Amino acid sequence: MMSYIPVLSIRPAEVVALSELPDLSKDRMTPLILVKPWLGGGALSRGLDKISHGFPSRPWFAELDPEYYPAAGSDTYSEIEQLRDPAHGFGNWIEFVGQLHQAMPVLQLRGAQSSEQLLAQIDRAAELHHHRIGVRIDRTFGGHAALPVAPIVDLLALRPNIQFTIVIDYGQRDSKLLASAIPAIQDVIYIRERLPESVISLSSTTFPSAFGARNSQEIFERNFFNIVNSEVGGLVFSDRGSARASEQGGGGVPRPRIDLPTQSHWNFFRSDCVKEDGESADDFRERRIEAYGQMADMATESPDWDENLNVWGTQLIKITQLRSPFGITSPAKATACRINIHLTKQSLYGVDVSAEDLEEEWVD
């Protein structure tokens, strides 16, 4: 059952969070994975092996990450350039996805493609993937002009016998996303008229890039989806799994923070712990473990703590309460924890489940 299409990147926190989900959540989602090298280098197969291991025997969409640019001359550069070659209907890319277990291709829309090139790509994908083809229409396009919906849909409609899953992606936004509801409704109506058998999904992320005194925030992408879906019905929810659309650069060691998602908002528990002048690395490490423990205490004492949510992320917070080095001791692990809980909550949105339904054997 596809009730959720999280758009995830091959980054450690996101891959771990996906892998550690309970089966009930995995069964209700079809992730769209933005394919790029693991940790920014090497063959693409390394990260994809982790997806296959962490999300086994279930369908997922594979898209070559259009925002990833490897260094010229590297092995990765050569592999990516071959997959971006539009020859023979992006034959290299379509065949590459065909070798990935349970993967379905997402069309490449970047660049000045002709109508003939896009149709050739659709036809090539249909030859190898008879079940479904993904189309992510980027409405932000990395700061460039947003991709138009109607011309792309008009071309897709020339192949009425193919089932498309169309993700309209608004990218990184804030509360102003809600102002896009009327245009989104119009887009969905247009797609429904031209491609009545297609699956349509709305995606975005509003997870903040700065916190300050903020201790909570609404999940505006869920509000946005609910507004549009209440008007047109039958949509599939999508987001970035509470990750940001792009990675943030440097800025030093972030203060210890644990995030507690609900179905409608995020709670942020943030410490003031920073490295003091002359403090040794070992002393600072011990203080950070204590700080994370204190944030875990605050999370479990929150009115939004759900005792019935027995998943990897919540168990990790409980272990952090013990001031254990196996708990949350770094921003990366805190991020994986948040994403794991968020993915669970959104995959089960509006569904009543018991603690027993979510029980999984926890492995450190």
N, C-alpha and C positions, 0 to 999 in steps of 0.2 A: 504494500500500500504506500503510495507516494503522497505524503501530506506536507513534506518539507524538503526544500532543495537548498541546503547551505552551500554557499560559494566559499570554498576553502583553498588555501595555498599550501604548497609543500614546504611548510615551516615546522620546526620541531614541536612547538606548543600545539599547533593545530592538528598535526598528525597524531600526537600522543592523545590529545583530547578525543579525537574521533575513534582511535583504536580502543580506548577504555570505556566507551559507551556500553550500556546494557543492550542486550540483543533486541529488546522491545523497541528501543529508540532507533537502532540501526535498521530494523525492519520497516520503520515508518518514514525513512528518509532516502533520498537519492542524491548524494552530494555531487556538486560540480567542482572538480578539482582543477585548479590552475597549475598546469604542469610546468615545472622549472627544476633546475638541479637542486639536490639536497645540500643545504648550507652554502649555496651559491656557486658550486663548482662540481666538476666530474660529470660522468654520464647520467642521463636522465633516469636510467634504470634503477639507480640506488634509491631515490625517493619513491619511485613507483612500486618498488618491491615492498616498501613499508606500507603503502596504501593497500596493496594486495594482501599483506599479512594482517593488517589491522581492520580491514573491512572486507572479509572474505565472502565469496559466494553470493554477493549481492551486486546488482547493477549500479553503475555510477557514470557520470559524464566526465569526459576528459577534454580539457581545452588547453591548447598551448598558450601559456601566459603571455598576453600581448604587451605587457609592460616590462618584461624581462629582457635585458640586453646584455649578453655576455661580452667579455673582453675580446676584441678582435684578435684572431690568431690562436685562440685557445681551442682545445678539443670540443668544449661545449659550444663555442661559436660555430664550428663546422656542423655539428649535429643540429643546432637550432636553425641555421640557415637552410639546411636540407629540408627540414620539416616546414619551413616557411615558403619553400619554392612552390609557386602556383601551378607548375607544369602538371598536365594530366589530371586536372581537377584536384590539386593539392594531394596528388597520389601518395607522396612519401608520408604525409601526415595521416591520411586515412588508413594506409596500410600499417603504420606504426600503432595506431589505436587498435586496429584489428588483432594485434598480437598481445594486447592487454586483456587479461581475464575479466569478463563481465563489463568492460568499458564500452561506452557509446560516444561517438565523436561529437564535438561541438565545432561548428563551422568557423573557419577563420574569416573575419570580416575586415580586418585591418588593411589599410592601404587602398590605392585607387584601382580596385578590381572592376573589371567590366561585368556587365550582366552575364555575358557568356561564360566568364570564369567562375562566377558564383554558381550558375546553373550546372556547370561541369563538376564543381565540387559537390553539389547536392547529389548529382547522379552517381558520382564515384562512391560517395558515402552510402547511398542506397544499395549499391551493388554488394557491399561488404557487411552492411548493418541494416538488416531488414526490419528491426523492431522499432527503433526511434533515433532521431537525430536532434541534437541540441543546437539552439541558436541563442546566444547571449548578446542582446542589443545594448551596448554601453551608452548610457545617456549622459556620461560625463567625459569619457575617453581621455582620462589622464590630464584634464585641463584643456584639451583641444575641443573642437566642435563635436557636440553630441551626434551620435549616429542617428539618422532619420529612421523612423519606424515604418512609415507607409511604403517607400520604395523597396525596402528589404522584404516586407511582407508581400508586396505585389509579385516579386520574383518567386518567393516561396510558393505562392498560390498557383504558379505555373506547373507545380508538381503536386496536384491534389491527392494523389494516392500515397504520399509519404506522411508519416506521423511526425510532427515537429513538437518539441518542447521549447517554448520561447520564454526566455528570462529577460525581462526588461530591467536593466540594472542601473540604478541611480547613483551608485558609488558612495563615496564618503559625503555625508550630509549632516545637518543639525536639525533643530526643530522646524526650520523653514521647509523641510521636506514635505510637511503637511500641505503646503501651498501647491504642491504638484498633483494633488489628488484629482482635480478636474481634468487636466491633460492626460493623466494616467487612465482615467475612466474612458476618455475618448479613444486613446490608443487601444485599450482592450476591446472596445466595441468594434473598432475597425478590424482588428485581428480576427475577432469572432465572425465578422461578416465574410472575410476573405478566406479564413482557414477554420471552419467550424469544428473540425476534429482535433485541433491542436490543444496542447496543454499550455496554459499561460501562467507565468509566475512573476511576481514583483519582488525586486531585491534592492537592498541598500544597507548602509551601516551608519549609525549615529553614535557609536561608542566614542567617548570624548578623547581628545589628545592632550588635554590639560585638566587639572582637577582643582587646585587652589583649596578653597574652603568647601567645595562641593562634596556632599556625602551620599548623594543619590541622583539618579537621572531616569526619566522615563525612557522606555525603549520605543523611540519615535517611529522606527521602521515597522513595528508591530501595529501601532496606532494607524499609521499610513495605510498599511495593508488592510486593516479592518474597515477603514472608511471606504476604500475602493471596492473591497469584496462585498460590502453591504449593498452596494449599488449594482454590481454586475454578477456576483456569485461565481462559484466554481473555480476560483483562483487557488494557486498553490503558493504558500508563503516561502520566501527566501530571504536570507541575510548573509552576513559574513561570519556568523557564528559568534558574534560579539568581538571579533577582531577588527582592526582598522583595515581600510582598503589598501594601504601601503605601509611599509615598515617605517618606523621613526628612527632618525639618526641619533648618535651620541648623546651628550648631555650629562655624563657622569652616571653614578649608581643611583637608581631611583630609590626613594624612601620605601620601606616595607609597606606593602598594601595587599589586602585580600578583598576580593570582590565577591559579593553574594548576589547572583541573579535570581529574579523571580520571573514569572511569565510576562510581567508588564513593566518592570523597572530593574535597574542595577543599584545595589548598595555598595558603597566604597568605605572600607575601613583602613585608614592611612595613618601610619606612625610618623613621628617627628625625628626618628632615629637617623642621624647622619654621622659621617666619620669626623671625629674630632682631631684637632691639630696634635700631631705626635702620637696618635693612637696606633698601636700595632695592628696588623692585619688579623691576628688571632683574636685579640680583644674585640675588634669591630665585628668579626664574624659571630662571636658569642652574643654580643649585644643585638645583632640582627636576628639571630635565632629567637632570642627572648622577645624582640619586638614583633616578629611574625606570630609568636605564640600569643601575645597580647591581642593582636588583631584577630586571631582565630577565636579567642575567648569572646571578643565583642561580636563576631559573626554568629557564633552559636547561641549567644544571649539575645540576638536580634529577634523581634517579632516575626520577621520573615524567614527565620530558620525553620526548615521543614524536616522534622524528625523522621518522616516516612520516606524521604528521598535518600535512599541508601545506594549511592553510586560512588564511583571512584573519586570524584571531586569533593564530595562531602566527607568521605572517609579520610581524604588527605587533609582536610581542615581539622578533623578530629585528631589526627596524628600530630599535626602542628601544635595543637594545644598541649601535647606532652613535651614540648620543647625538644622534639626528636630531630636529629639530622636527616631523617628519612621523610620529614614533613616538608612544608614549603619553606625554603631557605633562599630563594632567588626569584627575581621577576619572571623568568621563563617558566618556572614551575607554578607560580601564582597565576600566570596567564593560562597555562594548560588547565589548571583547576577551574578557573572561571569559564573557559570555553566548554569544558566537559559538562558543567552544570547547565550552562546556557543551552547547549545543544539538546540536552535531555529535556529541559523545560519546554523548549519550542517544538520539539518533535512530538511531545505529548500535550500540546496546547489544547485546553478544553476537554481533556480525557481524564477520567477518574481511574487511578491505578493505586494498587496497594504496595506496601513495602516489599511484600513477597514477589510481586511482579517484577520488581527491579533488582532483586538480589542477584549478584554476580560474585564469583570468587575474586577477591581482591589480591592482586599480585604487585609487589613493590618493584 
